[in-house]
């Protein structure tokens, strides 16, 4: 009985972290992809009053995955090197979805809170939750957690899963989501 209560509590914690919160007072790092990432009218984010802590202007020159280990940690380093994510990763309650590890990055891009989560799976030792999660993502492109559909992407080997959350419809944000998804799919493919 105690295990069930702990499992439900862990699932609730994971579900809460899967929801991108924009009303938080937490100071999130900001990822700026190009010099042209400014608000309308040519004023910068600082001039418009938007939070600009840890703003980083980057060139989007792809970094090869060859120098990174074929692991969850290697994936994290690869995504960081390719400016797909920024900030310190937070370890997630990955056991709830049958994963063997999981990290979340939270940052802002063009004023929108972005959340990128990556999880690893041991295909030879999947528990019931892991089998259900991978099977659902493979078939439907999402898994269900506490009656909520969570869109996710699996890599080709089905050993890594990514959840990318950004509610912005800004073209640069949509392009970034596509770019990050492709980087994820290309990692050790």
PyMOL commands that set and color helices and strands:
alter all, ss='L'
color gray80, all
select helices_A, chain A and resi 2-18+40-42+65-67+72-81+94-97+123-125+128-140+171-186
alter helices_A, ss='H'
color red, helices_A
select strands_A, chain A and resi 29-32+56-57+90-91+101-109+112-120+142-145+148-151+153-154+160-165
alter strands_A, ss='S'
color yellow, strands_A
deselect
rebuild
show_as cartoon
